Amino acid sequence: MTENLNADNMKTVVSTVFRKAQNEKEYCNFYGDLCERIIRLELSLRGKKLSISSIKFSEFRKALLEFCKQSFD
């Protein structure tokens, strides 16, 4: 149940950040920085440093990329 709750929370955060970045273009850089900070925090909590090889472990990044793909299909 906790896993579903976390997945639902992830979808909510991803969709909110994505939609706000689309609707509030003057804050687009802010939302990009926010995404980077969320990824850094997630990796840090998993005991990994942000690098090209470790970024693939970010569930937030994966969810964000999947949401982007679905939005533009």
C-alpha positions in Angstrom: 0.0 0.0 0.0 2.8 2.4 0.8 4.3 1.8 -2.6 1.1 2.7 -4.3 0.8 5.8 -2.1 4.3 6.8 -3.1 3.6 6.2 -6.8 0.5 8.3 -6.5 2.4 11.1 -4.8 5.1 10.9 -7.4 2.5 11.3 -10.2 0.9 14.2 -8.5 4.2 16.0 -8.0 5.4 15.4 -11.5 2.1 16.4 -13.2 1.9 19.6 -11.0 5.4 20.7 -11.7 5.0 19.9 -15.4 1.7 21.7 -15.8 2.8 24.8 -13.8 6.0 25.0 -15.9 3.8 25.0 -19.0 1.3 27.5 -17.7 3.8 29.8 -16.0 6.4 30.3 -18.6 8.1 33.1 -16.7 9.0 30.6 -14.0 10.1 27.8 -16.3 13.7 28.1 -15.1 12.5 27.9 -11.5 10.7 24.6 -12.2 13.7 23.2 -14.0 15.9 24.0 -11.0 13.2 22.5 -8.7 13.3 19.3 -10.7 17.1 19.2 -10.4 16.9 19.7 -6.6 14.3 17.0 -6.2 16.6 14.6 -8.2 19.6 15.6 -6.1 17.6 15.1 -2.9 16.3 11.7 -4.0 19.7 10.4 -5.0 21.2 11.8 -1.7 18.5 9.9 0.3 19.5 6.8 -1.6 23.2 7.3 -0.8 24.2 8.3 -4.3 25.9 11.4 -5.6 24.5 13.2 -8.7 26.4 12.0 -11.7 25.6 10.9 -15.2 25.9 7.3 -14.2 23.7 7.6 -11.0 21.0 9.8 -12.5 19.4 6.8 -14.0 18.4 5.7 -10.5 16.1 8.6 -10.0 12.5 7.6 -9.9 11.4 11.2 -10.1 13.4 11.7 -13.3 11.9 8.5 -14.8 8.4 9.6 -13.9 9.0 13.1 -15.3 10.4 11.8 -18.6 7.5 9.4 -18.9 5.0 12.2 -18.2 6.7 14.4 -20.9 6.5 11.5 -23.4 2.8 11.0 -22.7 2.0 14.7 -22.9 3.6 15.1 -26.3 2.2 11.9 -27.9 
